Amino acid sequence: MVQLTLPKGSAPKKGKTWPKPEGGKKVKKFKVYRYSPEEGGNPSWDTYFVDMDQCGPMILDVLIYIKNNIDSTLAFRRSCREGVCGSCAMNIGGQNTIACTRGWDEIAGPHITIAPLPHQPVVKDLIPDLTNFYAQHAYVQPFLKTDTPEPEKEWTQTEEDRDTYPHSTNMMGKMSSMRRRECTHIGHPVAHGLLRSESTLSRARAC
């Protein structure tokens, strides 16, 4: 396993432990990474107890439940909830994955850890800074180019043409795998509205 040397002041400390739900018969423990640049100091691991009878089957359901019912200050990204956009990419149970397709019952052990992607700076809590990601995407210019003269109007695409492009080139599902390699090809330029000109903080959706 890789060993990381963290800079001074960046090692997570023990955070707040929230009370267990009263009357819960199927309670599970979650340790969630918390960091707020406004407050400063070290990041922390906050502990939450969730009644799984009141929660959906995915880790994203857990995070939404925590934010709506336990701690409204928790910040994370989400969008499609269909395993397509990659907005909810994070490290869950020690693996980089996406929260909307990762079931909490798939992770063994007495508790489940939820942290931001480990290979990117953290904006707040589970929200990584995607500045470098978007810069790489712009640098490789992942769109089709032609040597023929530019047409007077846009070229139309037939259904047959569309089927020649593999769905695996969609850039949005690749965010959680970038730790294993240095990405030089991000994928398809259609990014479902995520390629915007706003600042990183405005793109970060504290759901």
HELIX and SHEET records of a PDB file:
HELIX    1   1 MET A   52  GLN A   54  5                                   3    
HELIX    2   2 ILE A   59  ASN A   69  1                                  11    
HELIX    3   3 TRP A  104  GLU A  106  5                                   3    
HELIX    4   4 THR A  131  VAL A  140  1                                  10    
HELIX    5   5 GLU A  159  ARG A  162  1                                   4    
HELIX    6   6 HIS A  167  THR A  169  5                                   3    
HELIX    7   7 MET A  171  ARG A  180  5                                  10    
HELIX    8   8 THR A  200  ARG A  203  1                                   4    
SHEET    1   A 6 LYS A  13  THR A  17  0                                        
SHEET    2   A 6 SER A  44  ASP A  51  1                                        
SHEET    3   A 6 VAL A  27  ARG A  34 -1                                        
SHEET    4   A 6 HIS A 111  ALA A 115  1                                        
SHEET    5   A 6 ALA A  89  ILE A  92 -1                                        
SHEET    6   A 6 GLN A  95  ILE A  98 -1                                        
SHEET    1   B 2 VAL A 122  LYS A 124  0                                        
SHEET    2   B 2 ILE A 127  PRO A 128 -1                                        
END                                                                             
